[in-house]
Amino acid sequence: MNIFEYLANKNKFDPKASYLMAFFTYGYFGIIYTWNKNDFKETPEKILQYTVEVLLEAQKKEKK
């Protein structure tokens, strides 16, 4: 987690960019943390598939 916080704070961003950086930083951490908790059962490709499916579903709901 410290590595992710370091990367998020390495450069000073404007407020909008800071929120986006935090979103991705903690999102990546959450994915890796959950993958570890699940004993790395899924392949990286499967994790990517899950992520894309969730984002596409969220996009569909937003358009409604």
mmCIF file of the N, C-alpha and C atoms, coordinates in Angstrom:
data_MODEL
# 
_entry.id   MODEL 
# 
loop_
_atom_site.group_PDB 
_atom_site.id 
_atom_site.type_symbol 
_atom_site.label_atom_id 
_atom_site.label_alt_id 
_atom_site.label_comp_id 
_atom_site.label_asym_id 
_atom_site.label_entity_id 
_atom_site.label_seq_id 
_atom_site.pdbx_PDB_ins_code 
_atom_site.Cartn_x 
_atom_site.Cartn_y 
_atom_site.Cartn_z 
_atom_site.occupancy 
_atom_site.B_iso_or_equiv 
_atom_site.pdbx_formal_charge 
_atom_site.auth_seq_id 
_atom_site.auth_comp_id 
_atom_site.auth_asym_id 
_atom_site.auth_atom_id 
_atom_site.pdbx_PDB_model_num 
ATOM 1   N N  . MET A 1 1  ? 0.824   -1.182  0.000   1.00 0.00 ? 1  MET A N  1 
ATOM 2   C CA . MET A 1 1  ? 0.000   0.000   0.000   1.00 0.00 ? 1  MET A CA 1 
ATOM 3   C C  . MET A 1 1  ? 0.872   1.251   0.000   1.00 0.00 ? 1  MET A C  1 
ATOM 4   N N  . ASN A 1 2  ? 1.973   1.196   0.716   1.00 0.00 ? 2  ASN A N  1 
ATOM 5   C CA . ASN A 1 2  ? 2.881   2.348   0.755   1.00 0.00 ? 2  ASN A CA 1 
ATOM 6   C C  . ASN A 1 2  ? 3.420   2.695   -0.621  1.00 0.00 ? 2  ASN A C  1 
ATOM 7   N N  . ILE A 1 3  ? 3.681   1.684   -1.422  1.00 0.00 ? 3  ILE A N  1 
ATOM 8   C CA . ILE A 1 3  ? 4.176   1.921   -2.779  1.00 0.00 ? 3  ILE A CA 1 
ATOM 9   C C  . ILE A 1 3  ? 3.126   2.658   -3.595  1.00 0.00 ? 3  ILE A C  1 
ATOM 10  N N  . PHE A 1 4  ? 1.866   2.245   -3.490  1.00 0.00 ? 4  PHE A N  1 
ATOM 11  C CA . PHE A 1 4  ? 0.796   2.908   -4.224  1.00 0.00 ? 4  PHE A CA 1 
ATOM 12  C C  . PHE A 1 4  ? 0.633   4.360   -3.766  1.00 0.00 ? 4  PHE A C  1 
ATOM 13  N N  . GLU A 1 5  ? 0.712   4.597   -2.455  1.00 0.00 ? 5  GLU A N  1 
ATOM 14  C CA . GLU A 1 5  ? 0.601   5.967   -1.953  1.00 0.00 ? 5  GLU A CA 1 
ATOM 15  C C  . GLU A 1 5  ? 1.773   6.822   -2.433  1.00 0.00 ? 5  GLU A C  1 
ATOM 16  N N  . TYR A 1 6  ? 2.946   6.229   -2.470  1.00 0.00 ? 6  TYR A N  1 
ATOM 17  C CA . TYR A 1 6  ? 4.105   6.957   -2.970  1.00 0.00 ? 6  TYR A CA 1 
ATOM 18  C C  . TYR A 1 6  ? 3.892   7.368   -4.419  1.00 0.00 ? 6  TYR A C  1 
ATOM 19  N N  . LEU A 1 7  ? 3.432   6.438   -5.237  1.00 0.00 ? 7  LEU A N  1 
ATOM 20  C CA . LEU A 1 7  ? 3.210   6.745   -6.648  1.00 0.00 ? 7  LEU A CA 1 
ATOM 21  C C  . LEU A 1 7  ? 2.136   7.817   -6.826  1.00 0.00 ? 7  LEU A C  1 
ATOM 22  N N  . ALA A 1 8  ? 1.088   7.750   -6.027  1.00 0.00 ? 8  ALA A N  1 
ATOM 23  C CA . ALA A 1 8  ? 0.014   8.729   -6.134  1.00 0.00 ? 8  ALA A CA 1 
ATOM 24  C C  . ALA A 1 8  ? 0.475   10.122  -5.719  1.00 0.00 ? 8  ALA A C  1 
ATOM 25  N N  . ASN A 1 9  ? 1.417   10.196  -4.796  1.00 0.00 ? 9  ASN A N  1 
ATOM 26  C CA . ASN A 1 9  ? 1.861   11.480  -4.273  1.00 0.00 ? 9  ASN A CA 1 
ATOM 27  C C  . ASN A 1 9  ? 3.187   11.956  -4.855  1.00 0.00 ? 9  ASN A C  1 
ATOM 28  N N  . LYS A 1 10 ? 3.761   11.176  -5.759  1.00 0.00 ? 10 LYS A N  1 
ATOM 29  C CA . LYS A 1 10 ? 5.085   11.510  -6.299  1.00 0.00 ? 10 LYS A CA 1 
ATOM 30  C C  . LYS A 1 10 ? 5.066   12.864  -7.016  1.00 0.00 ? 10 LYS A C  1 
ATOM 31  N N  . ASN A 1 11 ? 4.049   13.095  -7.795  1.00 0.00 ? 11 ASN A N  1 
ATOM 32  C CA . ASN A 1 11 ? 3.915   14.353  -8.514  1.00 0.00 ? 11 ASN A CA 1 
ATOM 33  C C  . ASN A 1 11 ? 2.719   15.114  -7.970  1.00 0.00 ? 11 ASN A C  1 
ATOM 34  N N  . LYS A 1 12 ? 2.816   16.408  -7.989  1.00 0.00 ? 12 LYS A N  1 
ATOM 35  C CA . LYS A 1 12 ? 1.693   17.227  -7.554  1.00 0.00 ? 12 LYS A CA 1 
ATOM 36  C C  . LYS A 1 12 ? 0.777   17.455  -8.757  1.00 0.00 ? 12 LYS A C  1 
ATOM 37  N N  . PHE A 1 13 ? -0.471  17.090  -8.597  1.00 0.00 ? 13 PHE A N  1 
ATOM 38  C CA . PHE A 1 13 ? -1.454  17.230  -9.655  1.00 0.00 ? 13 PHE A CA 1 
ATOM 39  C C  . PHE A 1 13 ? -2.483  18.271  -9.254  1.00 0.00 ? 13 PHE A C  1 
ATOM 40  N N  . ASP A 1 14 ? -3.189  18.778  -10.228 1.00 0.00 ? 14 ASP A N  1 
ATOM 41  C CA . ASP A 1 14 ? -4.313  19.641  -9.901  1.00 0.00 ? 14 ASP A CA 1 
ATOM 42  C C  . ASP A 1 14 ? -5.388  18.775  -9.243  1.00 0.00 ? 14 ASP A C  1 
ATOM 43  N N  . PRO A 1 15 ? -6.349  19.388  -8.563  1.00 0.00 ? 15 PRO A N  1 
ATOM 44  C CA . PRO A 1 15 ? -7.337  18.589  -7.810  1.00 0.00 ? 15 PRO A CA 1 
ATOM 45  C C  . PRO A 1 15 ? -8.047  17.530  -8.644  1.00 0.00 ? 15 PRO A C  1 
ATOM 46  N N  . LYS A 1 16 ? -8.457  17.860  -9.852  1.00 0.00 ? 16 LYS A N  1 
ATOM 47  C CA . LYS A 1 16 ? -9.159  16.888  -10.698 1.00 0.00 ? 16 LYS A CA 1 
ATOM 48  C C  . LYS A 1 16 ? -8.270  15.682  -10.985 1.00 0.00 ? 16 LYS A C  1 
ATOM 49  N N  . ALA A 1 17 ? -7.034  15.937  -11.356 1.00 0.00 ? 17 ALA A N  1 
ATOM 50  C CA . ALA A 1 17 ? -6.101  14.843  -11.647 1.00 0.00 ? 17 ALA A CA 1 
ATOM 51  C C  . ALA A 1 17 ? -5.771  14.051  -10.388 1.00 0.00 ? 17 ALA A C  1 
ATOM 52  N N  . SER A 1 18 ? -5.730  14.715  -9.231  1.00 0.00 ? 18 SER A N  1 
ATOM 53  C CA . SER A 1 18 ? -5.436  14.016  -7.982  1.00 0.00 ? 18 SER A CA 1 
ATOM 54  C C  . SER A 1 18 ? -6.500  12.982  -7.654  1.00 0.00 ? 18 SER A C  1 
ATOM 55  N N  . TYR A 1 19 ? -7.769  13.336  -7.870  1.00 0.00 ? 19 TYR A N  1 
ATOM 56  C CA . TYR A 1 19 ? -8.844  12.375  -7.611  1.00 0.00 ? 19 TYR A CA 1 
ATOM 57  C C  . TYR A 1 19 ? -8.776  11.204  -8.580  1.00 0.00 ? 19 TYR A C  1 
ATOM 58  N N  . LEU A 1 20 ? -8.464  11.484  -9.826  1.00 0.00 ? 20 LEU A N  1 
ATOM 59  C CA . LEU A 1 20 ? -8.348  10.406  -10.808 1.00 0.00 ? 20 LEU A CA 1 
ATOM 60  C C  . LEU A 1 20 ? -7.176  9.491   -10.459 1.00 0.00 ? 20 LEU A C  1 
ATOM 61  N N  . MET A 1 21 ? -6.048  10.082  -10.048 1.00 0.00 ? 21 MET A N  1 
ATOM 62  C CA . MET A 1 21 ? -4.880  9.283   -9.658  1.00 0.00 ? 21 MET A CA 1 
ATOM 63  C C  . MET A 1 21 ? -5.215  8.420   -8.446  1.00 0.00 ? 21 MET A C  1 
ATOM 64  N N  . ALA A 1 22 ? -5.931  8.982   -7.473  1.00 0.00 ? 22 ALA A N  1 
ATOM 65  C CA . ALA A 1 22 ? -6.322  8.207   -6.293  1.00 0.00 ? 22 ALA A CA 1 
ATOM 66  C C  . ALA A 1 22 ? -7.243  7.061   -6.681  1.00 0.00 ? 22 ALA A C  1 
ATOM 67  N N  . PHE A 1 23 ? -8.168  7.323   -7.582  1.00 0.00 ? 23 PHE A N  1 
ATOM 68  C CA . PHE A 1 23 ? -9.096  6.289   -8.044  1.00 0.00 ? 23 PHE A CA 1 
ATOM 69  C C  . PHE A 1 23 ? -8.334  5.098   -8.626  1.00 0.00 ? 23 PHE A C  1 
ATOM 70  N N  . PHE A 1 24 ? -7.401  5.373   -9.509  1.00 0.00 ? 24 PHE A N  1 
ATOM 71  C CA . PHE A 1 24 ? -6.647  4.286   -10.127 1.00 0.00 ? 24 PHE A CA 1 
ATOM 72  C C  . PHE A 1 24 ? -5.690  3.626   -9.137  1.00 0.00 ? 24 PHE A C  1 
ATOM 73  N N  . THR A 1 25 ? -5.025  4.429   -8.316  1.00 0.00 ? 25 THR A N  1 
ATOM 74  C CA . THR A 1 25 ? -4.073  3.874   -7.349  1.00 0.00 ? 25 THR A CA 1 
ATOM 75  C C  . THR A 1 25 ? -4.755  2.892   -6.409  1.00 0.00 ? 25 THR A C  1 
ATOM 76  N N  . TYR A 1 26 ? -5.832  3.319   -5.780  1.00 0.00 ? 26 TYR A N  1 
ATOM 77  C CA . TYR A 1 26 ? -6.513  2.453   -4.827  1.00 0.00 ? 26 TYR A CA 1 
ATOM 78  C C  . TYR A 1 26 ? -7.280  1.338   -5.520  1.00 0.00 ? 26 TYR A C  1 
ATOM 79  N N  . GLY A 1 27 ? -7.723  1.592   -6.740  1.00 0.00 ? 27 GLY A N  1 
ATOM 80  C CA . GLY A 1 27 ? -8.382  0.543   -7.507  1.00 0.00 ? 27 GLY A CA 1 
ATOM 81  C C  . GLY A 1 27 ? -7.423  -0.602  -7.824  1.00 0.00 ? 27 GLY A C  1 
ATOM 82  N N  . TYR A 1 28 ? -6.226  -0.235  -8.274  1.00 0.00 ? 28 TYR A N  1 
ATOM 83  C CA . TYR A 1 28 ? -5.220  -1.262  -8.559  1.00 0.00 ? 28 TYR A CA 1 
ATOM 84  C C  . TYR A 1 28 ? -4.858  -2.031  -7.294  1.00 0.00 ? 28 TYR A C  1 
ATOM 85  N N  . PHE A 1 29 ? -4.680  -1.294  -6.204  1.00 0.00 ? 29 PHE A N  1 
ATOM 86  C CA . PHE A 1 29 ? -4.369  -1.957  -4.944  1.00 0.00 ? 29 PHE A CA 1 
ATOM 87  C C  . PHE A 1 29 ? -5.471  -2.941  -4.570  1.00 0.00 ? 29 PHE A C  1 
ATOM 88  N N  . GLY A 1 30 ? -6.722  -2.505  -4.697  1.00 0.00 ? 30 GLY A N  1 
ATOM 89  C CA . GLY A 1 30 ? -7.855  -3.366  -4.353  1.00 0.00 ? 30 GLY A CA 1 
ATOM 90  C C  . GLY A 1 30 ? -7.903  -4.636  -5.194  1.00 0.00 ? 30 GLY A C  1 
ATOM 91  N N  . ILE A 1 31 ? -7.637  -4.491  -6.478  1.00 0.00 ? 31 ILE A N  1 
ATOM 92  C CA . ILE A 1 31 ? -7.627  -5.662  -7.357  1.00 0.00 ? 31 ILE A CA 1 
ATOM 93  C C  . ILE A 1 31 ? -6.522  -6.630  -6.939  1.00 0.00 ? 31 ILE A C  1 
ATOM 94  N N  . ILE A 1 32 ? -5.324  -6.121  -6.734  1.00 0.00 ? 32 ILE A N  1 
ATOM 95  C CA . ILE A 1 32 ? -4.200  -6.989  -6.352  1.00 0.00 ? 32 ILE A CA 1 
ATOM 96  C C  . ILE A 1 32 ? -4.443  -7.617  -4.980  1.00 0.00 ? 32 ILE A C  1 
ATOM 97  N N  . TYR A 1 33 ? -4.970  -6.830  -4.044  1.00 0.00 ? 33 TYR A N  1 
ATOM 98  C CA . TYR A 1 33 ? -5.259  -7.346  -2.712  1.00 0.00 ? 33 TYR A CA 1 
ATOM 99  C C  . TYR A 1 33 ? -6.283  -8.481  -2.774  1.00 0.00 ? 33 TYR A C  1 
ATOM 100 N N  . THR A 1 34 ? -7.353  -8.269  -3.516  1.00 0.00 ? 34 THR A N  1 
ATOM 101 C CA . THR A 1 34 ? -8.401  -9.289  -3.637  1.00 0.00 ? 34 THR A CA 1 
ATOM 102 C C  . THR A 1 34 ? -7.879  -10.519 -4.364  1.00 0.00 ? 34 THR A C  1 
ATOM 103 N N  . TRP A 1 35 ? -7.085  -10.317 -5.384  1.00 0.00 ? 35 TRP A N  1 
ATOM 104 C CA . TRP A 1 35 ? -6.493  -11.433 -6.130  1.00 0.00 ? 35 TRP A CA 1 
ATOM 105 C C  . TRP A 1 35 ? -5.621  -12.262 -5.191  1.00 0.00 ? 35 TRP A C  1 
ATOM 106 N N  . ASN A 1 36 ? -4.839  -11.595 -4.354  1.00 0.00 ? 36 ASN A N  1 
ATOM 107 C CA . ASN A 1 36 ? -4.006  -12.291 -3.378  1.00 0.00 ? 36 ASN A CA 1 
ATOM 108 C C  . ASN A 1 36 ? -4.872  -13.069 -2.385  1.00 0.00 ? 36 ASN A C  1 
ATOM 109 N N  . LYS A 1 37 ? -5.946  -12.428 -1.867  1.00 0.00 ? 37 LYS A N  1 
ATOM 110 C CA . LYS A 1 37 ? -6.842  -13.107 -0.928  1.00 0.00 ? 37 LYS A CA 1 
ATOM 111 C C  . LYS A 1 37 ? -7.454  -14.357 -1.546  1.00 0.00 ? 37 LYS A C  1 
ATOM 112 N N  . ASN A 1 38 ? -7.662  -14.344 -2.850  1.00 0.00 ? 38 ASN A N  1 
ATOM 113 C CA . ASN A 1 38 ? -8.228  -15.500 -3.557  1.00 0.00 ? 38 ASN A CA 1 
ATOM 114 C C  . ASN A 1 38 ? -7.149  -16.451 -4.054  1.00 0.00 ? 38 ASN A C  1 
ATOM 115 N N  . ASP A 1 39 ? -5.952  -16.342 -3.475  1.00 0.00 ? 39 ASP A N  1 
ATOM 116 C CA . ASP A 1 39 ? -4.814  -17.225 -3.793  1.00 0.00 ? 39 ASP A CA 1 
ATOM 117 C C  . ASP A 1 39 ? -4.436  -17.221 -5.271  1.00 0.00 ? 39 ASP A C  1 
ATOM 118 N N  . PHE A 1 40 ? -4.625  -16.082 -5.926  1.00 0.00 ? 40 PHE A N  1 
ATOM 119 C CA . PHE A 1 40 ? -4.224  -15.909 -7.335  1.00 0.00 ? 40 PHE A CA 1 
ATOM 120 C C  . PHE A 1 40 ? -4.834  -16.976 -8.245  1.00 0.00 ? 40 PHE A C  1 
ATOM 121 N N  . LYS A 1 41 ? -6.069  -17.367 -7.939  1.00 0.00 ? 41 LYS A N  1 
ATOM 122 C CA . LYS A 1 41 ? -6.729  -18.425 -8.714  1.00 0.00 ? 41 LYS A CA 1 
ATOM 123 C C  . LYS A 1 41 ? -7.026  -17.991 -10.141 1.00 0.00 ? 41 LYS A C  1 
ATOM 124 N N  . GLU A 1 42 ? -7.367  -16.712 -10.326 1.00 0.00 ? 42 GLU A N  1 
ATOM 125 C CA . GLU A 1 42 ? -7.681  -16.222 -11.661 1.00 0.00 ? 42 GLU A CA 1 
ATOM 126 C C  . GLU A 1 42 ? -6.399  -15.827 -12.388 1.00 0.00 ? 42 GLU A C  1 
ATOM 127 N N  . THR A 1 43 ? -6.436  -15.939 -13.692 1.00 0.00 ? 43 THR A N  1 
ATOM 128 C CA . THR A 1 43 ? -5.301  -15.476 -14.493 1.00 0.00 ? 43 THR A CA 1 
ATOM 129 C C  . THR A 1 43 ? -5.375  -13.950 -14.606 1.00 0.00 ? 43 THR A C  1 
ATOM 130 N N  . PRO A 1 44 ? -4.252  -13.307 -14.926 1.00 0.00 ? 44 PRO A N  1 
ATOM 131 C CA . PRO A 1 44 ? -4.308  -11.852 -15.149 1.00 0.00 ? 44 PRO A CA 1 
ATOM 132 C C  . PRO A 1 44 ? -5.333  -11.486 -16.231 1.00 0.00 ? 44 PRO A C  1 
ATOM 133 N N  . GLU A 1 45 ? -5.436  -12.324 -17.236 1.00 0.00 ? 45 GLU A N  1 
ATOM 134 C CA . GLU A 1 45 ? -6.402  -12.071 -18.312 1.00 0.00 ? 45 GLU A CA 1 
ATOM 135 C C  . GLU A 1 45 ? -7.835  -12.106 -17.786 1.00 0.00 ? 45 GLU A C  1 
ATOM 136 N N  . LYS A 1 46 ? -8.119  -13.013 -16.856 1.00 0.00 ? 46 LYS A N  1 
ATOM 137 C CA . LYS A 1 46 ? -9.460  -13.115 -16.275 1.00 0.00 ? 46 LYS A CA 1 
ATOM 138 C C  . LYS A 1 46 ? -9.759  -11.890 -15.413 1.00 0.00 ? 46 LYS A C  1 
ATOM 139 N N  . ILE A 1 47 ? -8.786  -11.430 -14.657 1.00 0.00 ? 47 ILE A N  1 
ATOM 140 C CA . ILE A 1 47 ? -8.951  -10.224 -13.846 1.00 0.00 ? 47 ILE A CA 1 
ATOM 141 C C  . ILE A 1 47 ? -9.267  -9.039  -14.757 1.00 0.00 ? 47 ILE A C  1 
ATOM 142 N N  . LEU A 1 48 ? -8.550  -8.926  -15.860 1.00 0.00 ? 48 LEU A N  1 
ATOM 143 C CA . LEU A 1 48 ? -8.806  -7.865  -16.826 1.00 0.00 ? 48 LEU A CA 1 
ATOM 144 C C  . LEU A 1 48 ? -10.218 -7.984  -17.390 1.00 0.00 ? 48 LEU A C  1 
ATOM 145 N N  . GLN A 1 49 ? -10.621 -9.198  -17.723 1.00 0.00 ? 49 GLN A N  1 
ATOM 146 C CA . GLN A 1 49 ? -11.973 -9.425  -18.247 1.00 0.00 ? 49 GLN A CA 1 
ATOM 147 C C  . GLN A 1 49 ? -13.026 -8.971  -17.238 1.00 0.00 ? 49 GLN A C  1 
ATOM 148 N N  . TYR A 1 50 ? -12.861 -9.351  -15.981 1.00 0.00 ? 50 TYR A N  1 
ATOM 149 C CA . TYR A 1 50 ? -13.801 -8.933  -14.933 1.00 0.00 ? 50 TYR A CA 1 
ATOM 150 C C  . TYR A 1 50 ? -13.883 -7.411  -14.858 1.00 0.00 ? 50 TYR A C  1 
ATOM 151 N N  . THR A 1 51 ? -12.725 -6.770  -14.876 1.00 0.00 ? 51 THR A N  1 
ATOM 152 C CA . THR A 1 51 ? -12.664 -5.319  -14.753 1.00 0.00 ? 51 THR A CA 1 
ATOM 153 C C  . THR A 1 51 ? -13.368 -4.637  -15.922 1.00 0.00 ? 51 THR A C  1 
ATOM 154 N N  . VAL A 1 52 ? -13.085 -5.090  -17.128 1.00 0.00 ? 52 VAL A N  1 
ATOM 155 C CA . VAL A 1 52 ? -13.712 -4.503  -18.314 1.00 0.00 ? 52 VAL A CA 1 
ATOM 156 C C  . VAL A 1 52 ? -15.221 -4.714  -18.277 1.00 0.00 ? 52 VAL A C  1 
ATOM 157 N N  . GLU A 1 53 ? -15.667 -5.916  -17.907 1.00 0.00 ? 53 GLU A N  1 
ATOM 158 C CA . GLU A 1 53 ? -17.098 -6.193  -17.840 1.00 0.00 ? 53 GLU A CA 1 
ATOM 159 C C  . GLU A 1 53 ? -17.804 -5.265  -16.851 1.00 0.00 ? 53 GLU A C  1 
ATOM 160 N N  . VAL A 1 54 ? -17.200 -5.050  -15.695 1.00 0.00 ? 54 VAL A N  1 
ATOM 161 C CA . VAL A 1 54 ? -17.804 -4.173  -14.684 1.00 0.00 ? 54 VAL A CA 1 
ATOM 162 C C  . VAL A 1 54 ? -17.865 -2.731  -15.194 1.00 0.00 ? 54 VAL A C  1 
ATOM 163 N N  . LEU A 1 55 ? -16.787 -2.263  -15.819 1.00 0.00 ? 55 LEU A N  1 
ATOM 164 C CA . LEU A 1 55 ? -16.770 -0.894  -16.333 1.00 0.00 ? 55 LEU A CA 1 
ATOM 165 C C  . LEU A 1 55 ? -17.788 -0.697  -17.445 1.00 0.00 ? 55 LEU A C  1 
ATOM 166 N N  . LEU A 1 56 ? -17.907 -1.681  -18.323 1.00 0.00 ? 56 LEU A N  1 
ATOM 167 C CA . LEU A 1 56 ? -18.891 -1.575  -19.404 1.00 0.00 ? 56 LEU A CA 1 
ATOM 168 C C  . LEU A 1 56 ? -20.311 -1.590  -18.861 1.00 0.00 ? 56 LEU A C  1 
ATOM 169 N N  . GLU A 1 57 ? -20.557 -2.402  -17.865 1.00 0.00 ? 57 GLU A N  1 
ATOM 170 C CA . GLU A 1 57 ? -21.884 -2.449  -17.243 1.00 0.00 ? 57 GLU A CA 1 
ATOM 171 C C  . GLU A 1 57 ? -22.215 -1.120  -16.573 1.00 0.00 ? 57 GLU A C  1 
ATOM 172 N N  . ALA A 1 58 ? -21.247 -0.529  -15.912 1.00 0.00 ? 58 ALA A N  1 
ATOM 173 C CA . ALA A 1 58 ? -21.450 0.779   -15.273 1.00 0.00 ? 58 ALA A CA 1 
ATOM 174 C C  . ALA A 1 58 ? -21.738 1.843   -16.329 1.00 0.00 ? 58 ALA A C  1 
ATOM 175 N N  . GLN A 1 59 ? -21.044 1.767   -17.439 1.00 0.00 ? 59 GLN A N  1 
ATOM 176 C CA . GLN A 1 59 ? -21.260 2.726   -18.515 1.00 0.00 ? 59 GLN A CA 1 
ATOM 177 C C  . GLN A 1 59 ? -22.684 2.598   -19.077 1.00 0.00 ? 59 GLN A C  1 
ATOM 178 N N  . LYS A 1 60 ? -23.156 1.376   -19.236 1.00 0.00 ? 60 LYS A N  1 
ATOM 179 C CA . LYS A 1 60 ? -24.517 1.148   -19.744 1.00 0.00 ? 60 LYS A CA 1 
ATOM 180 C C  . LYS A 1 60 ? -25.549 1.741   -18.789 1.00 0.00 ? 60 LYS A C  1 
ATOM 181 N N  . LYS A 1 61 ? -25.343 1.547   -17.491 1.00 0.00 ? 61 LYS A N  1 
ATOM 182 C CA . LYS A 1 61 ? -26.287 2.070   -16.489 1.00 0.00 ? 61 LYS A CA 1 
ATOM 183 C C  . LYS A 1 61 ? -26.280 3.597   -16.488 1.00 0.00 ? 61 LYS A C  1 
ATOM 184 N N  . GLU A 1 62 ? -25.128 4.186   -16.721 1.00 0.00 ? 62 GLU A N  1 
ATOM 185 C CA . GLU A 1 62 ? -25.012 5.647   -16.712 1.00 0.00 ? 62 GLU A CA 1 
ATOM 186 C C  . GLU A 1 62 ? -25.778 6.254   -17.883 1.00 0.00 ? 62 GLU A C  1 
ATOM 187 N N  . LYS A 1 63 ? -25.788 5.568   -19.014 1.00 0.00 ? 63 LYS A N  1 
ATOM 188 C CA . LYS A 1 63 ? -26.468 6.071   -20.204 1.00 0.00 ? 63 LYS A CA 1 
ATOM 189 C C  . LYS A 1 63 ? -27.979 6.023   -20.092 1.00 0.00 ? 63 LYS A C  1 
ATOM 190 N N  . LYS A 1 64 ? -28.500 5.207   -19.192 1.00 0.00 ? 64 LYS A N  1 
ATOM 191 C CA . LYS A 1 64 ? -29.956 5.060   -19.051 1.00 0.00 ? 64 LYS A CA 1 
ATOM 192 C C  . LYS A 1 64 ? -30.578 6.232   -18.368 1.00 0.00 ? 64 LYS A C  1 
# 
